[in-house]
């Protein structure tokens, strides 16, 4: 796994966005997956700007969501759907059929998993996936100990994830489960971009780089493929 260190967050986001831009320019109907959450917000902004400047065209691109909090939807501040639409999809001109995103309000999570698996089966494998790193090393909602052979699935959220969730919602929410692409699907992507920003991520970034690849720290598993790269800013790289 190659590691790229940027001076600061804006440079990091430009570097990560270039992976998506290069992928779409090489394959206009590429299947792209970008995590929700705080870390990729600058990537979304860089991609929107790139389309406005004519450096990329998402008119034929397919998008699949990475994960969602079960029980939350577009009207819930901090849901993955709310963040991705607000900062990315709503700023592009896309057709509904270009986007496949988990419905956190579904009353049949297993059917929802099958629906997303079917979309990836039709358009995939994923050409480029951009992942953040959770404080416990999760990627998507694949928490420590997640099975390696899973596609889309429902998972019980780790207590660390539940605690950290407050930063998205602004208040404590009773979120105990998530729905997510599985490790099997993530690791099958043609290009895997793992990104982290800020000093608070320095310890888990160091573990990701230096600890053996294991589902005990899911982010370490990207090291098992040569199609993965790690992008961090100076602060997140400070413990390397």
C-alpha positions as CSV (number, residue, x, y, z in Angstrom):
1,X,0.0,0.0,0.0
2,X,1.4,3.3,-1.0
3,X,1.1,6.3,1.4
4,X,0.7,9.9,0.3
5,X,1.1,12.7,2.8
6,X,-0.4,16.1,2.1
7,X,0.5,19.3,3.8
8,X,-3.0,20.0,5.0
9,X,-6.6,19.0,4.6
10,X,-7.4,21.0,1.4
11,X,-4.4,19.5,-0.4
12,X,-5.4,16.1,0.9
13,X,-8.9,16.5,-0.5
14,X,-7.5,17.6,-3.9
15,X,-5.2,14.6,-4.0
16,X,-8.0,12.2,-3.2
17,X,-10.4,13.8,-5.6
18,X,-7.9,13.4,-8.4
19,X,-8.3,9.6,-8.0
20,X,-12.0,9.9,-8.7
21,X,-11.5,12.4,-11.5
22,X,-8.9,10.2,-13.2
23,X,-11.1,7.1,-12.9
24,X,-14.2,8.8,-14.4
25,X,-12.2,10.4,-17.2
26,X,-10.8,7.0,-18.1
27,X,-14.2,5.3,-17.8
28,X,-17.1,7.8,-17.9
29,X,-19.7,5.1,-16.7
30,X,-17.5,4.1,-13.8
31,X,-19.0,2.9,-10.5
32,X,-17.9,5.2,-7.7
33,X,-18.4,4.9,-3.9
34,X,-17.5,7.7,-1.6
35,X,-18.0,7.5,2.2
36,X,-20.2,9.9,4.0
37,X,-19.1,11.7,7.2
38,X,-16.8,14.6,7.9
39,X,-13.6,13.4,6.3
40,X,-14.7,13.4,2.6
41,X,-16.5,16.8,2.7
42,X,-13.6,18.5,1.1
43,X,-13.4,15.8,-1.6
44,X,-17.1,16.4,-2.5
45,X,-16.3,20.1,-2.8
46,X,-13.3,19.4,-5.0
47,X,-15.3,17.1,-7.3
48,X,-18.1,19.6,-7.7
49,X,-15.6,22.3,-8.6
50,X,-13.9,20.0,-11.1
51,X,-17.2,19.4,-12.9
52,X,-18.0,23.1,-12.9
53,X,-14.6,23.7,-14.5
54,X,-15.1,21.0,-17.1
55,X,-12.3,18.8,-15.7
56,X,-14.7,15.9,-15.2
57,X,-18.2,14.9,-16.3
58,X,-20.4,12.8,-14.1
59,X,-23.2,12.5,-16.7
60,X,-22.7,8.7,-17.1
61,X,-21.2,7.9,-13.8
62,X,-22.8,5.4,-11.4
63,X,-22.7,6.0,-7.6
64,X,-23.3,3.5,-4.8
65,X,-23.5,4.4,-1.1
66,X,-21.1,3.0,1.4
67,X,-23.2,2.8,4.5
68,X,-26.0,4.3,6.6
69,X,-27.3,4.4,10.1
70,X,-30.3,2.1,10.5
71,X,-33.3,4.2,11.5
72,X,-32.1,7.5,9.9
73,X,-33.1,9.1,6.6
74,X,-32.6,12.2,4.6
75,X,-34.4,14.4,7.1
76,X,-32.1,13.4,9.9
77,X,-29.1,15.7,10.3
78,X,-25.9,13.7,10.1
79,X,-27.3,10.7,8.3
80,X,-25.0,9.5,5.5
81,X,-27.8,10.2,3.0
82,X,-28.3,13.8,4.3
83,X,-24.6,14.6,4.2
84,X,-23.9,13.1,0.7
85,X,-26.9,14.7,-0.9
86,X,-26.3,18.1,0.7
87,X,-22.7,18.3,-0.1
88,X,-22.4,16.3,-3.4
89,X,-25.4,14.9,-5.2
90,X,-27.6,18.0,-4.9
91,X,-24.8,20.0,-6.5
92,X,-24.6,17.8,-9.6
93,X,-27.0,17.1,-12.3
94,X,-27.7,13.4,-11.9
95,X,-30.5,11.1,-12.9
96,X,-32.1,9.0,-10.1
97,X,-31.0,5.8,-11.8
98,X,-27.3,6.9,-11.4
99,X,-27.5,6.6,-7.6
100,X,-28.0,3.6,-5.4
101,X,-28.0,4.5,-1.7
102,X,-29.0,2.5,1.4
103,X,-32.4,3.5,2.8
104,X,-31.8,3.6,6.5
105,X,-35.6,3.8,7.1
106,X,-36.3,0.5,5.4
107,X,-38.5,-2.0,7.3
108,X,-36.7,-4.8,5.5
109,X,-32.9,-4.4,5.9
110,X,-32.1,-7.7,4.3
111,X,-34.0,-6.8,1.2
112,X,-32.2,-3.5,1.1
113,X,-28.9,-5.3,1.2
114,X,-30.0,-7.5,-1.7
115,X,-31.1,-4.5,-3.7
116,X,-27.7,-2.8,-3.3
117,X,-25.8,-6.0,-4.0
118,X,-27.9,-6.4,-7.2
119,X,-26.9,-2.8,-8.3
120,X,-23.2,-3.6,-7.7
121,X,-23.6,-6.9,-9.6
122,X,-25.1,-5.0,-12.5
123,X,-22.6,-2.1,-12.6
124,X,-19.6,-3.3,-10.7
125,X,-17.2,-4.2,-9.4
126,X,-16.6,-0.7,-7.9
127,X,-14.1,1.2,-10.0
128,X,-13.0,3.6,-7.2
129,X,-14.0,3.6,-3.5
130,X,-13.0,6.4,-1.1
131,X,-13.0,5.3,2.5
132,X,-12.5,7.1,5.8
133,X,-10.9,5.4,8.8
134,X,-13.0,5.2,12.0
135,X,-11.4,5.8,15.4
136,X,-11.5,2.0,15.9
137,X,-10.3,1.3,12.4
138,X,-13.7,0.6,10.9
139,X,-14.2,1.1,7.2
140,X,-17.8,1.6,6.2
141,X,-19.6,0.1,9.2
142,X,-17.4,-2.9,9.1
143,X,-16.5,-2.8,12.8
144,X,-13.6,-4.7,14.4
145,X,-14.1,-8.4,14.0
146,X,-16.4,-8.0,10.9
147,X,-16.4,-11.1,8.7
148,X,-14.2,-11.0,5.6
149,X,-16.7,-12.8,3.3
150,X,-19.6,-10.4,3.6
151,X,-21.2,-8.3,0.9
152,X,-23.9,-5.8,2.0
153,X,-25.1,-6.6,5.5
154,X,-26.5,-5.2,8.8
155,X,-24.0,-4.9,11.6
156,X,-24.2,-4.0,15.3
157,X,-22.3,-0.8,15.9
158,X,-19.3,-0.7,18.2
159,X,-19.6,1.4,21.3
160,X,-16.8,3.7,20.0
161,X,-18.8,4.3,16.8
162,X,-22.0,5.0,18.8
163,X,-20.1,7.5,21.0
164,X,-18.4,9.3,18.1
165,X,-21.8,9.5,16.2
166,X,-22.7,12.6,18.3
167,X,-20.4,14.8,16.2
168,X,-22.6,14.1,13.2
169,X,-26.0,14.4,14.9
170,X,-25.3,17.3,17.3
171,X,-27.0,15.2,20.0
172,X,-27.0,11.7,21.3
173,X,-29.1,9.4,19.0
174,X,-30.1,5.8,19.7
175,X,-28.2,4.3,16.8
176,X,-27.3,0.7,17.5
177,X,-27.0,-0.8,14.0
178,X,-25.7,0.2,10.6
179,X,-26.1,-1.1,7.1
180,X,-23.0,-1.3,5.0
181,X,-21.1,-2.6,2.0
182,X,-19.1,-5.6,3.3
183,X,-15.4,-6.2,3.3
184,X,-15.6,-8.6,0.4
185,X,-17.2,-5.9,-1.7
186,X,-14.9,-3.2,-0.6
187,X,-11.7,-5.2,-1.1
188,X,-12.9,-6.2,-4.6
189,X,-12.8,-2.5,-5.8
190,X,-10.4,-1.8,-8.6
191,X,-9.1,1.3,-6.8
192,X,-9.2,1.7,-3.0
193,X,-8.5,5.1,-1.5
194,X,-8.2,5.3,2.3
195,X,-8.0,8.8,3.7
196,X,-7.6,10.4,7.1
197,X,-7.2,13.9,8.4
198,X,-6.3,15.5,11.7
199,X,-4.2,14.6,14.7
200,X,-7.1,12.7,16.3
201,X,-6.6,10.1,13.6
202,X,-2.8,9.8,14.0
203,X,-2.9,6.7,16.3
204,X,-5.3,4.7,14.1
205,X,-3.4,5.7,11.0
206,X,-0.2,4.4,12.6
207,X,-1.9,1.2,13.5
208,X,-3.3,0.8,10.0
209,X,0.2,1.1,8.6
210,X,2.2,-0.8,11.1
211,X,-0.1,-3.5,12.5
212,X,-0.6,-6.9,10.7
213,X,-3.6,-7.1,8.3
214,X,-6.5,-8.4,10.4
215,X,-10.2,-7.8,10.7
216,X,-9.4,-6.8,14.3
217,X,-8.5,-3.5,12.7
218,X,-10.5,-3.5,9.5
219,X,-8.5,-0.6,7.9
220,X,-5.4,-2.8,7.9
221,X,-7.1,-5.1,5.4
222,X,-6.6,-2.7,2.5
223,X,-2.9,-3.6,2.7
224,X,-3.8,-7.1,1.3
225,X,-4.2,-5.6,-2.2
226,X,-1.9,-3.6,-4.4
227,X,-4.9,-1.6,-5.6
228,X,-5.0,0.4,-2.4
229,X,-3.5,3.8,-1.4
230,X,-3.5,5.7,1.9
231,X,-3.9,9.5,1.8
232,X,-3.3,11.5,4.9
233,X,-2.4,15.1,5.9
234,X,0.6,15.9,8.1
235,X,-1.5,15.9,11.3
236,X,-2.9,12.4,10.6
237,X,0.6,11.2,9.7
238,X,2.3,12.6,12.8
239,X,2.6,9.1,14.5
240,X,4.0,7.3,11.5
